[in-house]
C-alpha cells in the first residue's frame, strides 16, 4: 500500500502569529491612510489639521500657459492630432453626413417661420452644434469599433502625456519616439480608466433618472421635482468628488514602474485639501472646450450650408463630420495638456497636502 503524504500541520502558536502580523499590517496601513488624510466624513476638520494654500496661477494665466505649451510645440501636437484623426476615421468611422443632412432638413421643416433671417440661421446652427457636440449625429458603434475607440483614446492620452513630460524635461524628441515608447503603461492606464468609469455611475444614474422623470412629467414642479434635483445633484457631486483624484491618477500611472493601486493612492493624496479648487479647474477646462468648439463649428456649419445651397453638387462632401473629427482629436490634446500641467503644478506646490 502507498502511504499518502500527510500535509504538514501548522502549530496553533504559528497560526496566531501569522494572524497577528496580518492584522498589524492592516492596522498600520489604515493608520497611515488616516495620517495622510486628516479629513473625516461628517466631521468638521480643525484648522490646525489642514493647509488651505494652493499656489496656482489664475484661470486665465494658467490657460495661457497651456495654450503656449501647445503652440510652441504645435508641429508635434499637429502630427499627433492628425494621426489620431486618421486612425479613428479608418478604424471607428466618422459622423454620418446623411444623418447630419436629415437633422438639418428636419429642423428647417419643423421650425417654419420661427427661425427666419440671419439670426434664425445662427440659431439653427446652434442647435446643430449642440447635437454634434453631444454625439447626436454619430453612427452607432459596433462592439469592435467601441474597443478600437477605447484603445485609440488611451493611446492618444499616453502619447500626449509622454510628449509633455519629455518636453518639460528638456529632451529633444520626435513624435516617432512618443508613438514607440508611450504605450508601456497601457494596461495600468486601462485599469485606472475602468475605475474612472465605475465612479461615473452616479452621474449615469442621474441622467437615466432625468430621462424617466421627463417622460413622466415629474419635473413639472412641486416637492417631487425638488427631491429629484436634490438627489441628482448629490449623485453628480459624488461622481465629481471621486473622479477628481482618479483623473490625476491617470497621469501618475504613466510614471515608469508605477502600479495602478499606487497611482490611485498617490492621486488621492495629491488632491486632499485641494479637491474643490481642482474640480473648478476641470470645469473651467471643459467650458473653454465647449466655447472653442462653438467658435470653430458654428461658422463651419453656416459656411457649409451656404456653399451647398449654391452648389448642390458638393452636398455629399462630409465637411462638418470631418471638422468634428479634427475637433475631437484636438480635444484630447487640450485635455491631456491641461490635466498634465495642472498635475505638475499640484506636485510642485509647496503647501502640505492636507
C-alpha positions in Angstrom: 0.0 0.0 0.0 1.2 3.5 -0.9 1.3 5.7 2.1 -0.5 9.0 1.4 1.6 12.1 2.1 0.2 14.0 5.1 0.2 17.8 4.9 2.5 19.5 7.4 0.5 20.7 10.3 0.8 24.4 11.4 1.1 24.8 15.1 -1.6 26.9 16.8 1.0 29.3 18.0 2.4 29.9 14.5 -1.2 30.4 13.2 -1.8 33.0 15.9 1.5 34.8 15.0 0.6 34.9 11.3 -2.9 36.3 12.0 -1.4 38.8 14.4 1.1 40.0 11.8 -1.6 40.3 9.2 -3.9 42.3 11.5 -1.0 44.5 12.5 -0.1 45.1 8.8 -3.8 46.1 8.1 -3.9 48.3 11.1 -0.7 50.1 10.1 -2.0 50.7 6.6 -5.2 52.1 7.9 -3.4 54.4 10.3 -1.0 55.6 7.6 -4.1 56.4 5.4 -5.7 58.3 8.2 -2.4 60.2 8.9 -2.2 61.2 5.2 -5.8 62.4 5.1 -6.9 64.2 8.2 -10.5 64.9 6.9 -13.2 62.7 8.2 -16.7 62.3 6.8 -19.4 64.2 8.6 -16.9 65.8 10.9 -15.5 69.3 10.9 -11.8 69.5 10.2 -10.0 71.6 12.6 -7.9 74.5 11.2 -4.6 73.1 12.6 -5.1 69.8 10.7 -5.1 71.3 7.2 -3.3 73.8 5.0 -5.6 75.8 2.6 -2.8 77.4 0.5 -2.6 76.2 -3.1 -0.3 78.3 -5.2 -1.5 78.2 -8.7 -1.8 80.9 -11.4 -5.2 82.4 -12.1 -7.6 80.7 -14.6 -6.7 83.0 -17.5 -2.9 82.9 -16.8 -2.9 79.1 -16.4 -5.0 78.7 -19.6 -2.5 80.9 -21.5 0.4 78.7 -20.3 -1.4 75.6 -21.6 -2.1 77.2 -25.0 1.5 78.4 -25.1 2.8 74.9 -24.5 0.7 73.6 -27.3 1.5 76.4 -29.7 5.3 76.3 -29.1 5.3 72.6 -29.8 2.5 72.8 -32.4 4.3 70.7 -35.0 4.5 67.7 -32.7 0.9 68.0 -31.5 -0.5 68.6 -35.0 1.1 65.3 -36.1 -0.5 63.5 -33.1 -3.9 65.1 -33.8 -3.9 64.2 -37.5 -2.6 60.7 -36.8 -5.3 60.1 -34.2 -8.0 61.5 -36.5 -6.9 59.3 -39.5 -6.8 56.2 -37.3 -10.2 57.0 -35.9 -11.7 57.5 -39.3 -10.3 54.2 -40.6 -10.9 52.0 -37.5 -14.0 53.6 -36.0 -15.5 55.9 -38.6 -16.7 59.5 -38.7 -20.1 61.1 -38.1 -22.7 60.4 -40.7 -23.2 63.1 -43.4 -26.7 61.7 -44.2 -27.7 61.9 -40.5 -26.4 65.5 -40.4 -28.3 66.5 -43.5 -31.5 64.8 -42.3 -31.3 66.6 -39.0 -30.7 69.9 -40.7 -33.7 69.4 -43.0 -35.9 68.3 -40.1 -35.0 71.5 -38.1 -35.7 73.7 -41.1 -39.0 72.0 -41.9 -40.3 71.8 -38.3 -39.3 75.4 -37.3 -41.3 77.0 -40.0 -41.0 80.8 -39.7 -39.7 80.6 -36.2 -36.1 80.7 -37.4 -36.0 83.4 -40.0 -33.3 85.7 -41.3 -29.6 85.7 -40.4 -30.4 85.3 -36.7 -32.5 82.3 -37.5 -29.7 80.7 -39.4 -27.4 81.2 -36.4 -30.0 79.7 -34.0 -30.4 76.6 -36.3 -26.6 76.3 -36.4 -26.5 76.5 -32.7 -29.0 73.6 -32.4 -26.9 71.6 -34.9 -23.7 72.4 -33.0 -25.2 71.1 -29.7 -26.4 68.0 -31.4 -23.0 67.4 -33.0 -21.1 68.2 -29.7 -23.1 65.6 -27.8 -22.7 63.0 -30.5 -26.2 63.2 -31.9 -25.0 62.7 -35.5 -22.5 59.9 -34.8 -23.2 56.4 -36.1 -23.9 53.6 -33.6 -20.7 51.8 -33.0 -20.3 48.1 -33.0 -18.6 46.2 -30.2 -15.3 46.1 -32.2 -15.5 49.8 -33.0 -16.0 50.6 -29.3 -12.9 48.6 -28.4 -10.9 50.4 -31.1 -12.2 53.7 -30.0 -11.1 53.0 -26.4 -7.7 51.8 -27.4 -7.1 54.9 -29.6 -8.3 57.2 -26.9 -5.9 55.7 -24.3 -3.0 55.7 -26.8 -3.7 59.4 -27.7 -3.7 60.3 -24.0 -0.5 58.4 -23.3 1.2 59.9 -26.3 0.4 63.4 -25.3 1.4 62.9 -21.7 4.7 61.3 -22.9 5.4 64.2 -25.2 4.7 66.8 -22.4 6.8 65.0 -19.8 9.8 64.8 -22.1 9.4 68.4 -23.5 9.3 69.8 -19.9 12.4 67.7 -19.1 14.3 69.4 -21.9 14.7 66.3 -24.1 15.0 66.5 -27.8 12.4 64.1 -29.1 10.3 63.3 -32.1 6.7 62.1 -32.4 8.0 58.8 -33.5 9.7 58.3 -30.1 6.4 59.0 -28.4 4.5 56.5 -30.5 7.0 53.8 -29.8 7.5 54.4 -26.1 4.3 55.9 -24.8 2.3 52.6 -24.8 4.3 50.9 -22.0 1.7 51.7 -19.2 -1.3 51.0 -21.3 -2.6 48.1 -19.2 -2.1 50.1 -16.0 -3.9 53.1 -17.6 -6.8 50.9 -18.7 -7.2 49.6 -15.1 -7.3 53.2 -13.7 -9.7 54.2 -16.5 -12.0 51.3 -15.5 -12.2 52.8 -12.0 -13.0 56.2 -13.6 -15.9 54.6 -15.5 -17.2 53.0 -12.3 -17.0 56.3 -10.5 -19.2 57.9 -13.2 -22.1 55.5 -12.5 -23.8 58.0 -10.1 -23.9 60.6 -12.9 -25.2 58.0 -15.3 -28.0 57.1 -12.8 -28.9 60.8 -12.5 -29.1 61.1 -16.3 -31.3 57.9 -16.6 -33.5 59.3 -13.8 -33.7 62.6 -15.6 -34.9 60.9 -18.8 -37.5 58.9 -16.9 -38.7 62.0 -14.9 -39.0 64.0 -18.1 -41.3 61.4 -19.8 -43.5 61.0 -16.7 -43.9 64.7 -16.1 -42.2 64.6 -12.7 -40.2 67.7 -13.4 -43.3 69.9 -13.7 -42.8 71.3 -10.3 -43.6 70.7 -6.7 -41.9 68.6 -4.0 -41.3 65.7 -6.3 -39.2 67.8 -8.7 -37.3 69.4 -5.8 -36.5 66.0 -4.4 -35.3 64.7 -7.8 -33.0 67.7 -8.3 -31.5 67.3 -4.9 -30.9 63.6 -5.5 -29.4 64.2 -9.0 -27.2 67.0 -7.6 -25.9 64.7 -4.8 -25.1 61.9 -7.3 -23.3 64.4 -9.6 -21.3 65.8 -6.7 -20.4 62.3 -5.6 -19.0 61.4 -9.1 -17.1 64.7 -9.3 -15.6 64.0 -5.8 -14.4 60.6 -6.9 -13.1 61.3 -10.4 -11.0 64.3 -9.3 -8.3 62.1 -7.8 -8.7 59.4 -10.5 -8.0 61.9 -13.3 -4.8 62.9 -11.6 -4.0 59.2 -11.1 -4.2 58.8 -14.9 -1.2 61.0 -15.1 0.6 59.4 -12.1 0.2 55.9 -13.6 2.3 56.8 -16.6 5.4 57.1 -14.5 7.9 54.3 -15.0 7.3 51.3 -12.7 4.1 52.7 -11.3 1.3 50.2 -10.4 -2.4 51.1 -10.7 -3.0 50.9 -6.9 0.0 53.1 -6.1 -1.1 55.6 -8.7 -4.7 55.7 -7.2 -3.2 56.2 -3.7 -0.9 59.0 -4.8 -3.6 60.7 -6.8 -5.9 60.7 -3.8 -3.2 62.1 -1.6 -2.4 64.9 -4.0 -5.9 66.2 -4.1 -6.6 66.1 -0.4 -7.4 69.7 0.7 -7.3 70.9 -2.9 -10.2 68.9 -4.4 -12.6 71.8 -4.8 -10.0 74.0 -6.5 -9.0 71.2 -8.8 -12.7 70.4 -9.7 -13.2 74.1 -10.6 -10.2 73.9 -12.8 -11.6 70.9 -14.6 -14.9 72.6 -15.1 -13.2 75.6 -16.5 -11.2 73.4 -18.9 -14.5 71.8 -20.2 -16.2 75.2 -20.5 -13.3 76.5 -22.6 -13.5 73.4 -24.7 -17.2 74.0 -25.5 -16.5 77.6 -26.3 -13.7 76.6 -28.7 -15.9 74.0 -30.4 -18.7 76.7 -30.8 -16.2 79.3 -32.3 -15.0 76.8 -34.9 -18.0 74.6 -35.6 -20.9 77.1 -35.8 -19.2 79.2 -38.6 -18.3 76.0 -40.4 -22.0 74.9 -40.3 -23.1 78.2 -41.6 -20.5 78.2 -44.4 -21.2 74.6 -45.3 -25.0 75.3 -45.6 -24.3 78.4 -47.7 -21.9 76.7 -50.1 -24.1 73.6 -50.5 -27.1 75.8 -51.2 -25.2 77.4 -54.1 -23.5 74.2 -55.4 -25.8 71.2 -54.7 -23.2 69.0 -56.4 -20.9 69.2 -53.4 -23.7 68.2 -50.9 -22.0 64.8 -50.5 -18.8 66.3 -49.1 -18.7 65.5 -45.3 -17.3 68.9 -44.3 -18.9 69.1 -40.8 -18.2 65.4 -39.8 -14.5 65.9 -40.8 -14.3 69.1 -38.7 -16.0 67.3 -35.8 -13.3 64.5 -36.1 -10.5 67.0 -36.0 -12.0 68.9 -33.1 -12.4 65.6 -31.2 -8.7 64.9 -31.8 -7.7 68.3 -30.7 -9.9 68.0 -27.6 -7.8 65.0 -26.4 -4.6 67.0 -26.8 -6.1 70.0 -25.0 -7.4 67.9 -22.1 -4.2 65.9 -21.8 -2.1 69.1 -21.8 -4.3 70.9 -19.3 -4.5 68.0 -16.8 -0.8 67.2 -17.1 0.3 70.8 -16.5 -2.2 71.1 -13.6 -0.7 67.9 -12.1 2.8 69.4 -12.4 1.6 72.5 -10.5 0.0 70.3 -7.8 3.2 68.3 -7.4 5.3 71.4 -7.3 3.1 73.2 -4.8 5.0 73.9 -1.5 1.9 73.7 0.7 1.4 70.5 2.5 -1.4 68.4 1.0 -3.9 68.0 3.8 
